């Protein structure tokens, strides 16, 4: 008898990005009134979601630096 292999646990950040990509993909398919979307459309969605997440991270990092600098002076 073979035991099922466990999937690696996902990080919350990965789950959030996957959820956003899935949501945007679903919205696009509904908007186009088609049951599927192309690989090109998926690539565009992934790029946009990753850019937004990167921008959020950069803004948070810069904000943290500014607060640290202000409180230490």
C-alpha positions in Angstrom: 0.0 0.0 0.0 1.4 3.4 -1.0 0.8 6.4 1.1 -0.3 9.7 -0.7 2.5 12.2 -0.9 1.9 15.5 0.8 2.1 18.7 -1.1 4.5 21.3 0.1 2.8 24.0 2.2 2.4 27.3 0.3 3.4 30.6 1.8 0.7 33.1 2.4 2.3 35.4 -0.2 2.2 32.7 -2.9 -1.5 31.9 -2.0 -2.4 35.6 -2.3 -0.8 36.0 -5.7 -2.3 32.7 -7.0 -5.7 33.8 -5.7 -5.4 37.2 -7.5 -4.3 35.6 -10.8 -7.2 33.1 -10.6 -9.7 35.9 -9.8 -8.4 38.1 -12.6 -8.4 35.2 -15.1 -12.0 34.4 -14.2 -13.1 38.0 -14.6 -11.4 38.2 -18.0 -13.1 35.0 -19.2 -16.5 36.4 -18.1 -15.8 39.8 -19.7 -14.9 38.1 -23.0 -17.9 35.7 -22.6 -15.7 32.7 -23.3 -15.1 29.7 -21.2 -11.3 29.8 -21.6 -8.4 32.3 -21.8 -5.2 32.1 -23.9 -1.7 31.6 -22.5 -0.9 35.1 -23.6 -3.7 36.5 -21.5 -2.6 34.5 -18.5 1.0 35.8 -18.9 -0.3 39.4 -19.0 -2.4 38.9 -15.9 0.6 37.3 -14.1 2.9 40.2 -15.1 0.4 42.8 -13.9 -0.3 41.1 -10.6 3.4 40.7 -9.9 4.1 44.3 -10.7 1.4 45.4 -8.3 2.8 43.2 -5.6 6.3 44.4 -6.2 5.2 48.1 -6.0 3.4 47.4 -2.7 6.5 45.8 -1.3 8.7 48.7 -2.5 6.4 51.3 -1.0 6.2 49.4 2.3 10.0 49.1 2.5 10.6 52.8 1.7 7.9 53.7 4.3 9.6 51.6 7.0 13.0 53.2 6.2 11.5 56.7 6.5 9.9 55.9 9.8 13.1 54.3 11.2 15.1 57.3 10.1 12.6 59.8 11.6 12.4 58.0 15.0 16.2 57.5 15.3 17.0 61.2 14.7 
